[in-house]
Structure formats: C-alpha cells, structure tokens
Amino acid sequence: MYAIETFALTKTYDGVTALNELTLSIKRGTVFGFLGPNGAGKTTTMNLLIGLIPPTSGRARVLGFDATREADKVRERIGALLEDHGLYEYLSAYDNLEFFARINKLTRSERAQRIQELLEKVGLWDRRDQQVKEWSKGMKQKLAICRALLHRPQILFLDEPTSGLDPASQRMVREEILKLKASENVTIFLNTHNLDEAERVCDELAIINKGRLITRGHPEEIKSRATSDGHIVAVIDALPEAVERRLRDLPFVKSMEMNGQRLRLVTDTPSRSAEINRLLVQHGVRVEEIRRDSVSLEEIFLQLIEEEQEHAS
C-alpha cells in the first residue's frame, strides 16, 4: 500500500486554480520532496492531504484513508510541521512536549519515555528545562519536529522546515530529518523551494508550478531526463581570442564562458570532451584538466519552470 495517493486532485479559489489535477503515488518509508516556487501549490497540496481543506474535485488517500471523508483517521496517524512551529515560547522544551503528548493521549509512562527518547535523538535532552524563547530558530525547528513525532506517526509532513534559518541551522535540521527517517521508520513529505535541501535529503522529487505537476523522479533521473546537453569544464592556462572564436564557431557549442583558468562550455551532447580537448591542444593551449561537469538541480529546476511557462503561454 502506498503512503499517499492522489487522483486528479484539484483545488480552486474564486475561479483561480491553485492545484490542477494532481495525480501522485508515494511509497512508504521515503523522503518525498515537493518542489516549486512560491505560489506553486505546495501548501495547498499539503493542506488537502492533511484534510484541512476539501478538494474542488478529485480525491486523495493517505495511509488508505480518504483525506476528506476520513480526515480524523488520517490526522491520528500523521505528524505535521506547518509554516509556524506552534511551540509555546514561555514553556520549557520538556513542558512543550508534555503538553502536546497529553493532547495525543499518551499515558504518563509513555510521555516520559517518548519525550526523553526524542530529545536525546536530536541532542536537546540536556536543555530540556530551558524556555523555548531562549533558543535559536534551528533548535526550535528541531523541537517542533519532535512535537510532530510524539505519537509515532506513519507520515511526517514538513512545510518549508528550514525557511528563514541560517546555513548552519539549515544543515542541522536536514541532518535530523535523515536521522529520524531511519530511526522512526517514517515517510516524510517535504514541501520546499530549497533545491540544495531537496537534493541532499530526498529519495524522490516532484516539481510543481502554477498548480501543475511538471516532472517527478529521483534527483539524478530528473537531471538526466531534463536535458540532453553536455556540460564540459576545462582548466587551461589561457584562452587566446582566436581560439575563443574557433570554439564559439563550432556548431555543437551552445554557450561558453571563461572564469579565471576555468573554461565552461555547454554542447549539444555530453560526448564532446575529446573534440574540445583536441582543438585546444592543436592551437597550443595547455590543458591541465578537462571533464564533464554535472548539472545542478537548480539549473534543471529553472529550465523546467521556464519551459512550462513558455508552454502555458
């Protein structure tokens, strides 16, 4: 059974389509990244899956339950960290978790054991008696993730969990997500526009723009499907103007730039390194290194969004 399934899931607000016939199936035990620019429909999708809003048409199933008609059963089995961490600033970390554990109907012994277990996992046990208001944003996010995991949910929904954090705190939260996936045996649905974050932690990605699903797959699969271009980097001593002109005139060179001693070219296929190297050497350019350059997820993301917008227009 899939953790999450959607079937032509659609949501409109006052005639504006926020989500357009989204069909997805997400395996259990994965970290699934849902990517898109602001306003793409990510938060709307999450709210539909959690049962906070009804769809205009289509349907969603979460852990086998209808996300609209059986929303209470869904929410009993999931945890969620939405846009706000939802913590009480003037309570201690321990008392925050104690309060939410009571709401989730854990017994006294279950509460004590589970709170200690989670705080130790994220390295906050020794600071359990401090008021949350004294903590950094990164520490608060870690505590909020603990709150969402108190009742051992089968799915954890995270909406932009590193938004507004400094780079060190972002890394800290990413590391905790990966550790918790392994130790808690939980499926994670991650809304993000942070491409570095998605590439580092996700087993599978889906990219959405203006409510429409553009593509999905493993990060490397998306990269390989999205472009047939070759990206080549050569480290050279210098690039004479005459050689630069020869390179630009080659029919298979789409673009090139020189930055210091690093020459970067985009070609029609990934197999042009030998031809580029031969031309450089024939014209007396000393080549220290030449290799294929990997395409970043950010480049692919921007390319796909641009293509989608051109297609829509």
Secondary structure by P-SEA (a helix, b strand, c coil): cccbbbccbbbbccccccccccccccccccbbbbbbcccccaaaaaaaaacccccccccccccccccccaaaaaaaccccccccccccccccaaaaaaaaaaaacccaaaaaaaaaaaaaaaccccccccccccccaaaaaaaaaaaaacccccbbbbccccccccaaaaaaaaaaaaaaaaaabbbbbcccccaaaaaacccbbbbbccccccccccaaaaaaaaccbbbbbbbcccccaaaaaaaaaccccccccccccbbbbbcccccaaaaaaaaaaaacccccbbbbbbbcaaaaaaaaaaaaaaaac
